[in-house]
Every structure is written in C-alpha cells, then in structure tokens.
C-alpha cells in the first residue's frame, strides 16, 4: 500500500498492491492495520455503491457538522473523473479543488471530513463505491452546485452531463 499526497491538505491517493495472472486479479481493498501504519485512522461504518451510465455527474456533496464523513472512494468497474473541494475554513487549501481520474480498483482517494465530493462518469456501467467513517444523516447533508464559477472546476465534460434535479438546485459556494 502506498499513500500519495495531493495538493490538498489531508487528502491522499491510496494505491493498493494488485496481484494478477491469467485467471484475473486479487486485490485487498481495505486494511485498517496498514493504514494505521501510514498514520491514517479510518473506521468503516458504511459502504455504498452507485452504478451509472456514461456522462452522469454526481455531486458536489458533503455531510455537515458532527455528521461530517471521511471517505475512501474508488471504482469497481468503469472510470470517473473524481473531484474534491476543501471546505474547511481554517485549512491552507480552503476552497481549492483536486481532481483525479479513477479507472482501476487498485487506486482510491481518501477524502477527509470537511470536503465536498463529486464525480463524472467516463464509461457506461461504471460502479463507484464509497467507504465512509460515519453513517449518512439526511438532515445534515449539504451540497454545492457542480458548475459554481467560484470553484472554476473543469469537469472535462464530453457532452451535457446527466445531473439529478437535486444537484442542479444545489446552492453556490457564496450563498
């Protein structure tokens, strides 16, 4: 396992060892002990999967206050452009974003508490997963409109994205 720094404070790419042969591959996706040896404390409380066709944009989402969630995210199949935004007022990377193409199950992103998260699917039949360290609470969910000009995220869209009504109506960052 390798932990790779990103430009955002406390946000890391996790690269796992994948072993393959003519039959396929074996991959240990989560190992709490190995993460702890890299000074990452992460307790999985919930695992979620989302299946999407190509050109679906989900996000930017977060949980607020004491229900904030850290996440380890990645793809099982398919490919996404994954985007995170640091929303922590006291962070040196406040309102900065980072994006990463995830297309192999051996590469994941560790998203800290206090970050908004979203992704854009690059292939049909993409299965995306989220391992989170706290339970979802609908009364404490938040979001930011994906095309907020203050954030200036280049989603590298192929076409007009497929976005839920809920995500189209998310507020802008300064509202």
Secondary structure, DSSP 8 states (H G I E B T S, - for coil): -EEEE-SSTT-EEEE--EEEETTEEEE----HHHHHHTT------EEEEEEE-TTBEEEEEEE-GGG---EEEEEEES-EEEEEEE--TTSTTTT-EEEEEE-STTEEEEE-TTEEEEEEE-STTEEEEEEESS---GGGEEE--TT-TTT------SSS-B--HHHHT---TT-
